[in-house]
Amino acid sequence: MGSLSCCLLLTLSLLGPRTAAARKCDLQGLWRNELGSNMTLSALDVAGIFSGSYHTAVAATNKQILVSPLTGARQHSSAKGQSTFGFTVQWQFADSTTAFVGQCFVDRHGKETLETTWLLREEVRSRQDAWKATR
C-alpha cells in the first residue's frame, strides 16, 4: 500500500525448508515479502478456495496497522505445479480493499516464490473522485 506503484511486483517466499522433490506449489502456510509484510494462508479446499490473514508492513495512514482478512482462489493445479491464484484483502484499518493476482513458482531447489501484482481501491466521496481511487 502507500505511494507504491499499482504495478509493484510483490514477491513472497515461504518460510521453512522444502525438499527439491516437492516441486508443486503449496500455498498453505506463512509467507513473507521483502518489505516485511506477511500473510498466513489456510489449506485450500477441493475447489482451490482459501482464506487467511495479511499483516502489511507498509501503509499510507497514521492509523494503527491491523491484521486483515483475505480470501482467494487458486486455478486448478497444472502438471507443472506452478499455478495462478488471486485473493483480496479487506483492510481493517483503512477504507480500502486490495486485489492481488499472481503465480507460484518452484525453483530447482524446491524453493517456492509467489510473484504477485496488486491493485488497491480506496473509498472516495463521489464518482467524480473515482479517477484517484485506484493505485
Steps between C-alpha positions, in 0.01 A plus 500: 500500500615857524638698213640193327410447136194291419729273301729417792634150478452339840707191560428280795711203606378212711674471835634156584692225324363327189644202320602520138267206435197710599469699178133600520405821673318469830347839577414403857723647769680816605638724225715813540598762240809719460327796673422304818131437435375150572196289431374169622295283266273214604483166324329515162171316467432265207385795286824691568337755734707629795488763771749652736638823638733773376712728718649779292822673600426804280195724493404857409324571829571623848260239642626190675561222245281199578509143373240479224302205357552368150312259274612352172509222247767304316452390142498122462851372552674416174748221438772766529383579854545875456139610507342846497293642785326814619385639834354813654588664830238699690712747697382536860668838553414681174205553267658296223527154349793350311482232232810289435560268203802287449671174430689259721844386379721220632869517421726199445586497870133478600472863617151638447452864400180691433527769233203736539361830378239699689240774464378697800163678488425768758157631583441851362215742567362527147511344157687807376788400731509141371800580276726529805366202695712218352873443544 
